[in-house]
Amino acid sequence: MASMTPWQQRLSTGTEDIQDEVIRWYQQSRHGKGYVPDMIWGTLQTEAYATVILRRVVDFLDVPNDVPAGVAKRMERQQVLYDGEHHYDVILGEQALYTNVGGPEVMGGQMERILRDFDLPSLTLGVLATTAELSVVPMPGFNMHGGDRVHYELVSSGVDITDPDELALHDKAFTALSNAASYGDTAIDLINKALAFWNNK
């Protein structure tokens, strides 16, 4: 079963309320998984990076502009990385390290943030290299909250999937992506390569 809600409806009061909703998802799910092929996972975003993202959302969807409040909530969400009660398996596409969000200074700071938190006990972070061979077809990013919800963010809508058979397929897909991703020192090398790129821009 899937439910779809247009972003303009979900963001009709601005970005703060939906960030509150996401905080509850993360707090309630002790174990989550995320595949984010072309941007930085929200719970690892710096304040500067998140500000650019939410400002673009507000401008694109023409919804109320409460970006500072939305960013503050997104930063609050990151407490799950430090409370000792949660764990997240996250795969970033290598492209996510190079998608230009806010320019070299913002991107450089974002790479430094990822490197600083790379070894958190609450985080298993992989990078899917652009040349990695996959055993599944390429797919859009998704987040798995516990074992009962998968969330997609589309251009016009947010989609939530709760059917057990569909959840099992997403878990299978995540395993395939994880098997192709780089971890540990190899992932750190890819992030450092991106940091050097942005520092030289």
C-alpha positions in Angstrom: 0.0 0.0 0.0 1.2 3.5 -0.9 0.0 7.0 0.0 0.9 10.1 -1.9 0.5 13.7 -0.7 1.4 16.7 -2.8 4.2 18.8 -1.4 2.2 22.0 -1.7 -0.4 20.5 0.6 2.1 19.2 3.1 4.1 22.5 3.0 1.0 24.7 3.1 2.2 26.3 6.4 5.9 26.3 5.5 8.8 23.9 6.1 8.8 23.7 9.9 5.8 21.5 10.4 6.9 18.8 8.0 10.4 18.8 9.7 8.6 18.1 13.0 6.9 15.2 11.3 10.2 13.8 10.0 11.8 14.2 13.5 9.0 12.0 14.9 9.8 9.4 12.2 13.4 9.3 13.1 12.8 9.3 16.8 10.4 6.4 16.6 12.6 4.3 14.3 15.6 3.0 16.2 17.1 1.6 13.0 16.8 3.3 9.6 18.3 3.0 6.1 18.7 5.6 3.5 19.9 5.6 -0.2 20.6 9.1 -1.4 22.1 9.1 -4.9 22.5 12.8 -5.7 22.4 14.9 -2.5 23.5 14.7 1.1 21.3 12.7 3.5 19.3 15.3 5.5 20.4 14.1 8.9 24.0 14.8 7.8 23.5 18.2 6.3 25.2 21.2 7.6 23.2 24.3 8.5 24.5 26.1 5.4 23.6 23.2 3.1 20.2 22.7 4.6 19.5 26.4 4.2 20.1 26.3 0.5 18.0 23.1 0.1 15.0 24.4 1.9 15.2 27.8 0.3 15.1 26.1 -3.1 12.1 24.1 -2.0 10.2 27.2 -0.9 11.0 29.0 -4.1 10.2 26.1 -6.4 6.9 25.2 -4.7 5.9 28.8 -3.8 5.1 27.9 -0.2 5.4 30.1 2.9 9.0 31.1 3.6 10.0 29.9 7.0 13.4 28.6 6.0 15.2 29.5 9.3 12.6 27.6 11.3 12.7 24.7 9.0 16.5 24.5 9.1 16.5 24.7 12.9 14.2 21.7 13.0 16.4 19.8 10.5 19.3 20.4 12.8 17.2 19.2 15.8 16.6 16.0 13.9 20.3 15.3 13.9 20.2 14.6 17.6 19.3 11.0 16.8 23.0 10.6 15.6 24.3 11.3 19.1 21.7 9.9 21.6 23.1 6.4 21.6 19.6 4.9 20.9 19.6 4.9 17.0 21.5 3.4 14.1 21.3 4.3 10.4 22.7 2.6 7.4 23.2 5.2 4.7 24.5 5.0 1.2 25.4 8.2 -0.7 25.9 8.2 -4.4 29.3 9.6 -5.3 27.3 12.2 -7.3 25.9 13.5 -4.0 29.4 14.7 -3.1 29.6 16.8 -6.2 26.0 18.0 -6.7 26.6 21.8 -6.3 24.4 23.0 -3.4 25.4 26.5 -2.5 28.9 26.7 -4.0 32.4 25.6 -3.0 32.4 27.0 0.5 29.1 25.2 1.4 30.2 22.0 -0.3 33.6 22.0 1.4 32.0 22.5 4.8 29.6 19.7 4.0 32.4 17.3 3.1 34.2 18.2 6.3 31.1 17.5 8.3 30.7 14.0 6.7 34.3 13.2 7.5 33.9 14.4 11.1 30.9 12.1 11.7 32.0 9.2 9.6 32.9 7.0 12.5 29.9 7.7 14.7 28.7 4.5 16.3 25.1 5.4 15.2 26.1 5.5 11.5 27.3 3.1 8.9 28.1 5.2 5.8 28.9 3.9 2.4 29.6 5.7 -0.9 28.3 4.2 -4.1 31.1 5.1 -6.7 29.9 6.2 -10.1 31.8 3.3 -11.6 30.4 0.7 -9.3 28.7 -2.3 -10.9 25.2 -2.8 -9.6 23.2 -6.1 -9.5 19.9 -4.0 -9.6 18.8 -1.3 -12.1 19.5 2.3 -11.1 16.7 3.7 -8.9 15.7 7.0 -7.1 16.7 7.5 -3.5 14.5 6.3 -0.6 14.5 6.2 3.2 13.4 3.2 5.2 12.1 4.0 8.7 12.3 0.9 10.8 10.5 -2.0 9.1 7.2 -0.4 8.4 7.7 2.6 6.1 9.6 3.5 3.0 9.6 7.2 2.0 10.2 8.7 -1.4 10.5 12.4 -2.2 9.3 13.1 -5.8 9.1 16.4 -7.6 5.5 17.1 -6.7 4.7 14.7 -3.9 5.9 12.7 -1.0 5.2 9.0 -1.2 5.0 6.5 1.7 5.0 2.8 1.2 3.8 0.4 3.9 2.9 -2.9 2.1 5.1 -5.7 3.6 5.9 -7.2 0.2 7.0 -3.8 -1.1 9.0 -3.2 2.0 10.8 -6.5 1.5 11.7 -5.6 -2.0 13.2 -2.3 -0.8 15.2 -4.1 1.8 16.5 -6.4 -1.0 17.4 -3.4 -3.1 19.2 -1.7 -0.3 21.3 -4.9 0.3 22.2 -4.9 -3.4 23.2 -1.3 -3.3 25.2 -1.9 -0.1 27.1 -4.8 -1.6 28.2 -2.4 -4.4 29.1 0.5 -2.2 32.5 1.4 -0.7 32.9 1.6 3.1 35.7 2.4 5.5 38.9 3.9 4.2 37.8 3.5 0.6 34.7 5.6 1.2 36.8 8.2 3.2 39.1 8.4 0.2 36.1 9.3 -2.1 34.9 11.9 0.3 38.4 13.4 0.7 38.7 13.5 -3.1 35.5 15.5 -3.2 36.7 17.8 -0.5 39.9 18.5 -2.4 37.8 19.3 -5.5 35.7 21.8 -3.7 38.7 23.4 -1.9 40.3 24.0 -5.3 37.3 25.7 -6.9 
